[in-house]
Amino acid sequence: MAQVDPQQPVQSYHPLIVLSGEAAKDYLDLGHVSDIHVNSRWQILGKSPARVIEYGAGQHEDESPEIGRLLAENNRSFHAVLGRIFAHADVVVVGGDIVDHIRNAYDAARVLAATSTPREIWTAMNLEGDAYTDATYPVGIDLVAFYSFIVDAMTRSSKPVFAISGNHDCYVDAFGISPRLNAELTASRTNEGIPADLNLTFYEALLAFGPSGGLLRSASSSFDAEWFDWFHLVLSPFNDWWFKFPHRRPVVGLGWGTTEDLIDPRAGSRRATCRAPTTPSPTPSSRCCVGP
């Protein structure tokens, strides 16, 4: 992941393009990248040497490779997609769910190390008890990573980006690689989505992540709408937006809103809410989700 240039302040960069004369178009090519879920922790997971079958070092690696090598790391995928989409689109829309959660683990020394043991990888991502602190899971790592991706892409292409917020963009607390709300009441004690997205089986994901792989730090949702402030600062001052382009249908972006309804099999629907952010939100909306 790129680092933000300390000489350039964190602010909203928005390239402006004026099409006129022969360059003018009757239409614009729109690109949309959704559900990005930038997660710096997967760079740690990608260093895991754990193997499903622990043969001797260097033996039968085609049959039981190191799990870190199997990982489909979505941060790199997003960077590659940005490069391709900006080459063809006039305008790019990103979101929602730009990040997984606000707090995340990132240890630069461990990310760069090639000799970490499986247990050291477990420790670096541990969510249990006192291991989960402001130092081990600091705030904003993934927000800065996403910001660096977007600023780099806009700088290279001089093309604008419009953004849509998602519920994960203000989930404060982290969760494991296979979390499940209400696990004690459901037949499945695993979440199939995240391991599959990472090109891993349940067993591979849990073996590489460690004992806290199924843990949710919050009893339910840690949705906190105040955390949309970062989104409105660097991406869009609006929650919902509407643009009318010449000779084509309008484009509408509907953000997540400032509340979230969770389905609890024990007590029905309950709402997670917070004080609305102070940035403009002309038409707040609310969506429903089940679990992370």
BAVOFI-85511 format. One record per residue (C-alpha): residue number from 1; x, y negated, z. Coordinates in pm, 1 decimal, m for minus. Each point is the difference from the previous one (the first is absolute). Example, Ala and Ser with C-alpha at 12.3 -4.5 7.8 and 13.67 -1.06 7.14 Angstrom:
BEGIN
<site pos="1" east="1230.0" north="450.0" up="780.0"/>
<site pos="2" east="137.0" north="m344.0" up="m66.0"/>
# end
This chain:
BEGIN
<site pos="1" east="0.0" north="0.0" up="0.0"/>
<site pos="2" east="122.3" north="m347.4" up="m83.7"/>
<site pos="3" east="76.9" north="m255.2" up="267.9"/>
<site pos="4" east="m167.2" north="m340.4" up="4.7"/>
<site pos="5" east="249.6" north="m274.7" up="m84.8"/>
<site pos="6" east="58.1" north="m196.2" up="324.0"/>
<site pos="7" east="51.5" north="m313.9" up="m210.1"/>
<site pos="8" east="m354.5" north="29.5" up="m136.0"/>
<site pos="9" east="m280.2" north="m49.9" up="254.3"/>
<site pos="10" east="m281.9" north="249.5" up="36.4"/>
<site pos="11" east="m285.9" north="m173.1" up="m175.2"/>
<site pos="12" east="m253.3" north="49.3" up="m276.6"/>
<site pos="13" east="168.0" north="7.2" up="m340.3"/>
<site pos="14" east="m247.7" north="m14.6" up="m286.2"/>
<site pos="15" east="130.5" north="m39.9" up="m357.9"/>
<site pos="16" east="m215.1" north="m218.4" up="m220.9"/>
<site pos="17" east="m33.3" north="83.6" up="m369.8"/>
<site pos="18" east="m161.5" north="m231.1" up="m255.1"/>
<site pos="19" east="m79.8" north="166.6" up="m332.5"/>
<site pos="20" east="m37.1" north="m238.6" up="m292.1"/>
<site pos="21" east="39.7" north="m4.5" up="m376.8"/>
<site pos="22" east="102.6" north="331.5" up="m152.7"/>
<site pos="23" east="68.8" north="140.7" up="345.3"/>
<site pos="24" east="m359.0" north="m52.5" up="111.5"/>
<site pos="25" east="m210.0" north="313.1" up="30.9"/>
<site pos="26" east="m368.2" north="70.5" up="m12.3"/>
<site pos="27" east="57.1" north="257.3" up="271.4"/>
<site pos="28" east="243.6" north="87.4" up="275.4"/>
<site pos="29" east="145.0" north="341.2" up="74.3"/>
<site pos="30" east="m67.9" north="81.9" up="365.6"/>
<site pos="31" east="195.9" north="253.9" up="201.7"/>
<site pos="32" east="m126.1" north="143.6" up="330.2"/>
<site pos="33" east="204.2" north="192.5" up="258.6"/>
<site pos="34" east="m207.6" north="121.6" up="294.9"/>
<site pos="35" east="50.6" north="188.8" up="328.3"/>
<site pos="36" east="375.1" north="m53.7" up="4.8"/>
<site pos="37" east="55.9" north="86.9" up="368.0"/>
<site pos="38" east="359.8" north="m121.1" up="20.5"/>
<site pos="39" east="159.5" north="193.8" up="286.3"/>
<site pos="40" east="366.8" north="m47.7" up="90.3"/>
<site pos="41" east="m11.1" north="308.8" up="222.3"/>
<site pos="42" east="1.4" north="227.3" up="m304.0"/>
<site pos="43" east="354.3" north="m112.0" up="m74.2"/>
<site pos="44" east="97.3" north="162.1" up="329.7"/>
<site pos="45" east="m205.6" north="311.0" up="m79.6"/>
<site pos="46" east="176.8" north="26.0" up="m334.9"/>
<site pos="47" east="325.8" north="70.6" up="185.6"/>
<site pos="48" east="m140.1" north="306.2" up="179.1"/>
<site pos="49" east="210.7" north="312.6" up="m58.0"/>
<site pos="50" east="m268.8" north="226.2" up="151.2"/>
<site pos="51" east="m85.0" north="309.7" up="m204.4"/>
<site pos="52" east="m303.6" north="227.3" up="19.9"/>
<site pos="53" east="232.4" north="302.1" up="m5.5"/>
<site pos="54" east="331.9" north="m74.3" up="166.9"/>
<site pos="55" east="244.5" north="191.3" up="m213.4"/>
<site pos="56" east="367.0" north="m73.0" up="48.7"/>
<site pos="57" east="136.1" north="m331.6" up="m123.1"/>
<site pos="58" east="m9.1" north="m13.6" up="m378.2"/>
<site pos="59" east="m180.3" north="333.6" up="m33.8"/>
<site pos="60" east="m324.4" north="51.5" up="m195.6"/>
<site pos="61" east="m61.3" north="m374.7" up="m31.5"/>
<site pos="62" east="m225.8" north="56.0" up="m300.8"/>
<site pos="63" east="m227.2" north="222.0" up="211.8"/>
<site pos="64" east="3.2" north="m214.5" up="314.9"/>
<site pos="65" east="131.1" north="m350.3" up="m74.2"/>
<site pos="66" east="47.9" north="m273.9" up="255.9"/>
<site pos="67" east="m340.3" north="m162.0" up="58.7"/>
<site pos="68" east="140.4" north="m349.7" up="m39.2"/>
<site pos="69" east="84.7" north="80.1" up="m362.2"/>
<site pos="70" east="m361.5" north="97.0" up="m73.3"/>
<site pos="71" east="m139.1" north="m331.9" up="119.5"/>
<site pos="72" east="m185.7" north="m215.0" up="m254.7"/>
<site pos="73" east="90.6" north="m331.2" up="161.8"/>
<site pos="74" east="m271.8" north="m250.9" up="m88.3"/>
<site pos="75" east="213.6" north="m308.2" up="67.2"/>
<site pos="76" east="225.1" north="86.6" up="m293.4"/>
<site pos="77" east="m302.4" north="96.3" up="m207.9"/>
<site pos="78" east="m161.3" north="m338.4" up="64.0"/>
<site pos="79" east="319.2" north="m181.9" up="m100.3"/>
<site pos="80" east="16.0" north="200.9" up="m323.1"/>
<site pos="81" east="m368.4" north="m61.2" up="m77.4"/>
<site pos="82" east="45.5" north="m374.2" up="52.2"/>
<site pos="83" east="278.6" north="m2.9" up="m257.2"/>
<site pos="84" east="m212.9" north="177.6" up="m258.5"/>
<site pos="85" east="m321.9" north="m189.3" up="61.2"/>
<site pos="86" east="159.7" north="m345.4" up="m9.9"/>
<site pos="87" east="149.0" north="87.3" up="m338.8"/>
<site pos="88" east="m348.5" north="23.2" up="m152.2"/>
<site pos="89" east="m251.6" north="m186.3" up="218.1"/>
<site pos="90" east="m55.0" north="m377.0" up="6.2"/>
<site pos="91" east="m141.9" north="9.6" up="353.1"/>
<site pos="92" east="36.2" north="266.2" up="271.2"/>
<site pos="93" east="m248.1" north="74.7" up="280.2"/>
<site pos="94" east="133.2" north="189.3" up="305.3"/>
<site pos="95" east="m185.1" north="163.6" up="289.6"/>
<site pos="96" east="m171.2" north="79.7" up="215.1"/>
<site pos="97" east="193.5" north="203.2" up="253.5"/>
<site pos="98" east="333.3" north="m159.7" up="m75.6"/>
<site pos="99" east="160.1" north="160.6" up="306.9"/>
<site pos="100" east="m86.4" north="294.8" up="224.6"/>
<site pos="101" east="25.1" north="m188.8" up="330.6"/>
<site pos="102" east="159.5" north="m311.9" up="145.8"/>
<site pos="103" east="246.8" north="173.4" up="235.4"/>
<site pos="104" east="245.3" north="248.7" up="m143.7"/>
<site pos="105" east="334.9" north="169.3" up="54.8"/>
<site pos="106" east="303.1" north="m105.6" up="m198.2"/>
<site pos="107" east="356.7" north="71.5" up="99.6"/>
<site pos="108" east="236.6" north="m127.5" up="m268.5"/>
<site pos="109" east="291.9" north="208.2" up="126.7"/>
<site pos="110" east="m208.3" north="317.8" up="4.0"/>
<site pos="111" east="m152.9" north="m70.0" up="m339.8"/>
<site pos="112" east="347.1" north="m21.7" up="m149.7"/>
<site pos="113" east="138.3" north="300.1" up="190.1"/>
<site pos="114" east="19.7" north="325.0" up="m191.0"/>
<site pos="115" east="83.9" north="220.2" up="298.0"/>
<site pos="116" east="m301.0" north="m46.0" up="229.2"/>
<site pos="117" east="m130.3" north="319.6" up="157.8"/>
<site pos="118" east="m372.7" north="87.4" up="m6.8"/>
<site pos="119" east="m25.7" north="m90.1" up="369.1"/>
<site pos="120" east="159.6" north="m341.3" up="m61.7"/>
<site pos="121" east="m259.3" north="m65.2" up="m269.5"/>
<site pos="122" east="m274.7" north="101.9" up="245.0"/>
<site pos="123" east="140.4" north="m241.5" up="257.8"/>
<site pos="124" east="16.2" north="m288.6" up="m246.4"/>
<site pos="125" east="m372.9" north="34.0" up="m77.7"/>
<site pos="126" east="m124.5" north="113.8" up="342.2"/>
<site pos="127" east="m337.1" north="m148.7" up="98.9"/>
<site pos="128" east="m37.1" north="169.8" up="337.1"/>
<site pos="129" east="m14.4" north="m178.2" up="334.6"/>
<site pos="130" east="281.1" north="m238.8" up="84.3"/>
<site pos="131" east="177.3" north="72.9" up="m329.5"/>
<site pos="132" east="m246.0" north="m236.4" up="m171.3"/>
<site pos="133" east="132.8" north="m348.2" up="79.7"/>
<site pos="134" east="43.2" north="m338.8" up="m162.6"/>
<site pos="135" east="358.7" north="99.1" up="m74.5"/>
<site pos="136" east="m71.3" north="339.4" up="m159.9"/>
<site pos="137" east="m318.6" north="m110.4" up="m177.6"/>
<site pos="138" east="39.8" north="m374.3" up="m64.1"/>
<site pos="139" east="m264.7" north="m219.8" up="m156.0"/>
<site pos="140" east="2.5" north="m102.8" up="m364.9"/>
<site pos="141" east="264.5" north="225.1" up="m158.6"/>
<site pos="142" east="m229.1" north="110.2" up="m283.1"/>
<site pos="143" east="m151.4" north="m345.0" up="m47.6"/>
<site pos="144" east="346.0" north="m139.4" up="m73.2"/>
<site pos="145" east="76.9" north="296.7" up="m226.9"/>
<site pos="146" east="m315.3" north="m52.9" up="m205.2"/>
<site pos="147" east="65.2" north="m373.8" up="m14.0"/>
<site pos="148" east="351.6" north="62.4" up="m132.4"/>
<site pos="149" east="m138.3" north="229.2" up="m272.3"/>
<site pos="150" east="m253.4" north="m258.4" up="m116.0"/>
<site pos="151" east="232.1" north="m302.1" up="10.0"/>
<site pos="152" east="262.4" north="194.0" up="m195.6"/>
<site pos="153" east="m254.8" north="107.6" up="m263.1"/>
<site pos="154" east="m146.8" north="m349.4" up="m40.2"/>
<site pos="155" east="347.0" north="m154.5" up="m20.6"/>
<site pos="156" east="102.4" north="237.7" up="m276.1"/>
<site pos="157" east="m323.2" north="m24.4" up="m200.8"/>
<site pos="158" east="m132.6" north="m349.8" up="83.1"/>
<site pos="159" east="m348.8" north="149.7" up="12.1"/>
<site pos="160" east="m259.7" north="m52.2" up="274.0"/>
<site pos="161" east="m126.5" north="251.3" up="254.0"/>
<site pos="162" east="m345.6" north="1.2" up="158.7"/>
<site pos="163" east="m63.9" north="206.6" up="311.0"/>
<site pos="164" east="m287.8" north="182.9" up="169.0"/>
<site pos="165" east="12.3" north="93.3" up="368.6"/>
<site pos="166" east="m71.9" north="346.6" up="140.4"/>
<site pos="167" east="m71.0" north="133.7" up="348.2"/>
<site pos="168" east="350.1" north="146.0" up="40.2"/>
<site pos="169" east="147.7" north="m346.3" up="m48.0"/>
<site pos="170" east="m101.4" north="m86.8" up="355.8"/>
<site pos="171" east="38.3" north="339.9" up="169.5"/>
<site pos="172" east="247.3" north="m90.5" up="272.4"/>
<site pos="173" east="111.5" north="335.2" up="141.1"/>
<site pos="174" east="176.6" north="276.1" up="m188.3"/>
<site pos="175" east="m123.0" north="357.8" up="m34.2"/>
<site pos="176" east="162.2" north="330.6" up="m89.0"/>
<site pos="177" east="35.2" north="163.1" up="m338.2"/>
<site pos="178" east="m311.5" north="214.6" up="50.0"/>
<site pos="179" east="m231.8" north="m180.5" up="243.8"/>
<site pos="180" east="m362.1" north="92.9" up="65.6"/>
<site pos="181" east="m260.3" north="m197.9" up="189.5"/>
<site pos="182" east="m220.3" north="211.5" up="227.8"/>
<site pos="183" east="218.8" north="306.4" up="m57.2"/>
<site pos="184" east="m153.1" north="172.7" up="300.7"/>
<site pos="185" east="m341.4" north="m0.6" up="m171.4"/>
<site pos="186" east="97.2" north="93.2" up="m354.7"/>
<site pos="187" east="101.2" north="329.8" up="m154.5"/>
<site pos="188" east="309.1" north="m147.3" up="m162.1"/>
<site pos="189" east="272.1" north="m142.4" up="220.6"/>
<site pos="190" east="193.0" north="m141.7" up="m292.6"/>
<site pos="191" east="m41.4" north="m284.1" up="m246.0"/>
<site pos="192" east="57.3" north="128.6" up="m349.9"/>
<site pos="193" east="42.6" north="m337.0" up="m169.7"/>
<site pos="194" east="337.5" north="m132.7" up="111.0"/>
<site pos="195" east="210.5" north="318.6" up="m46.7"/>
<site pos="196" east="m154.4" north="54.0" up="m344.3"/>
<site pos="197" east="78.4" north="m358.8" up="m100.1"/>
<site pos="198" east="361.5" north="64.6" up="99.4"/>
<site pos="199" east="20.5" north="326.8" up="m197.3"/>
<site pos="200" east="22.3" north="207.2" up="318.1"/>
<site pos="201" east="m199.2" north="286.4" up="148.3"/>
<site pos="202" east="m136.5" north="m31.6" up="354.7"/>
<site pos="203" east="278.1" north="218.3" up="132.4"/>
<site pos="204" east="273.9" north="m191.4" up="m181.8"/>
<site pos="205" east="m138.8" north="m335.6" up="114.1"/>
<site pos="206" east="m34.3" north="100.5" up="365.1"/>
<site pos="207" east="336.1" north="177.6" up="6.7"/>
<site pos="208" east="178.6" north="m306.9" up="m136.6"/>
<site pos="209" east="m191.3" north="m258.6" up="206.8"/>
<site pos="210" east="14.4" north="177.6" up="332.7"/>
<site pos="211" east="m230.7" north="58.2" up="300.2"/>
<site pos="212" east="m175.8" north="m337.7" up="m28.0"/>
<site pos="213" east="m110.2" north="65.1" up="m359.8"/>
<site pos="214" east="m368.4" north="34.7" up="94.1"/>
<site pos="215" east="m9.3" north="m288.7" up="245.3"/>
<site pos="216" east="m210.0" north="m316.6" up="m12.0"/>
<site pos="217" east="141.1" north="m269.2" up="229.0"/>
<site pos="218" east="m345.5" north="m157.5" up="32.6"/>
<site pos="219" east="m300.3" north="201.3" up="114.2"/>
<site pos="220" east="m188.4" north="m125.8" up="m304.7"/>
<site pos="221" east="78.5" north="m281.1" up="m240.0"/>
<site pos="222" east="255.5" north="m267.4" up="87.1"/>
<site pos="223" east="m167.8" north="m233.0" up="m249.8"/>
<site pos="224" east="78.3" north="m362.4" up="89.8"/>
<site pos="225" east="m120.0" north="m258.9" up="m251.4"/>
<site pos="226" east="242.2" north="m260.6" up="132.1"/>
<site pos="227" east="274.6" north="188.7" up="m179.9"/>
<site pos="228" east="m151.1" north="m101.4" up="m333.7"/>
<site pos="229" east="174.3" north="m333.0" up="61.7"/>
<site pos="230" east="320.9" north="131.3" up="m158.7"/>
<site pos="231" east="m197.8" north="111.6" up="m305.1"/>
<site pos="232" east="m161.0" north="m341.9" up="m40.1"/>
<site pos="233" east="332.4" north="m177.9" up="54.3"/>
<site pos="234" east="205.5" north="169.4" up="m270.4"/>
<site pos="235" east="m253.2" north="151.3" up="m241.7"/>
<site pos="236" east="m337.7" north="m171.9" up="m7.2"/>
<site pos="237" east="m180.3" north="m258.2" up="215.7"/>
<site pos="238" east="m330.4" north="166.4" up="m87.2"/>
<site pos="239" east="m155.0" north="324.8" up="113.4"/>
<site pos="240" east="m231.5" north="24.4" up="m301.7"/>
<site pos="241" east="54.4" north="m176.5" up="m332.0"/>
<site pos="242" east="m150.0" north="m40.0" up="m345.8"/>
<site pos="243" east="159.5" north="m118.5" up="m324.6"/>
<site pos="244" east="m161.4" north="m70.4" up="m335.3"/>
<site pos="245" east="236.1" north="44.6" up="m293.3"/>
<site pos="246" east="m72.7" north="m130.3" up="m352.0"/>
<site pos="247" east="m182.4" north="240.9" up="m229.4"/>
<site pos="248" east="m18.0" north="282.4" up="249.6"/>
<site pos="249" east="m190.9" north="116.0" up="304.2"/>
<site pos="250" east="96.4" north="m144.7" up="339.3"/>
<site pos="251" east="235.1" north="180.7" up="236.7"/>
<site pos="252" east="m117.5" north="42.7" up="359.3"/>
<site pos="253" east="215.4" north="99.4" up="296.7"/>
<site pos="254" east="m175.9" north="112.1" up="320.0"/>
<site pos="255" east="218.8" north="16.8" up="309.6"/>
<site pos="256" east="m62.0" north="225.1" up="297.0"/>
<site pos="257" east="m154.5" north="m258.5" up="230.2"/>
<site pos="258" east="44.9" north="m46.5" up="374.0"/>
<site pos="259" east="m167.7" north="308.6" up="149.9"/>
<site pos="260" east="15.9" north="375.4" up="m41.8"/>
<site pos="261" east="m263.5" north="267.5" up="65.8"/>
<site pos="262" east="128.1" north="338.3" up="115.1"/>
<site pos="263" east="m206.8" north="318.0" up="1.1"/>
<site pos="264" east="27.4" north="180.2" up="333.9"/>
<site pos="265" east="m171.4" north="344.2" up="2.8"/>
<site pos="266" east="m60.9" north="m37.8" up="374.0"/>
<site pos="267" east="m152.3" north="m346.6" up="10.7"/>
<site pos="268" east="m90.5" north="m96.9" up="m354.8"/>
<site pos="269" east="138.3" north="m311.2" up="m164.6"/>
<site pos="270" east="203.0" north="m249.5" up="196.7"/>
<site pos="271" east="157.7" north="m323.4" up="m110.3"/>
<site pos="272" east="355.5" north="m121.4" up="35.1"/>
<site pos="273" east="14.1" north="m374.7" up="m27.9"/>
<site pos="274" east="205.7" north="m299.3" up="94.4"/>
<site pos="275" east="2.3" north="m376.4" up="m23.3"/>
<site pos="276" east="m8.7" north="m88.3" up="m366.7"/>
<site pos="277" east="320.0" north="m149.2" up="m146.0"/>
<site pos="278" east="10.3" north="m375.6" up="m41.4"/>
<site pos="279" east="90.1" north="15.7" up="m368.0"/>
<site pos="280" east="m283.2" north="m52.5" up="m253.1"/>
<site pos="281" east="m228.9" north="294.9" up="m52.5"/>
<site pos="282" east="m294.5" north="m114.4" up="m214.2"/>
<site pos="283" east="m187.8" north="329.6" up="m5.6"/>
<site pos="284" east="108.9" north="243.0" up="271.5"/>
<site pos="285" east="m93.5" north="360.0" up="m64.9"/>
<site pos="286" east="3.0" north="317.1" up="207.3"/>
<site pos="287" east="72.1" north="354.9" up="m109.0"/>
<site pos="288" east="m31.9" north="340.5" up="164.5"/>
<site pos="289" east="270.7" north="259.7" up="42.8"/>
<site pos="290" east="62.3" north="328.3" up="176.9"/>
<site pos="291" east="335.2" north="14.4" up="174.4"/>
<site pos="292" east="327.5" north="m150.6" up="m119.3"/>
# end
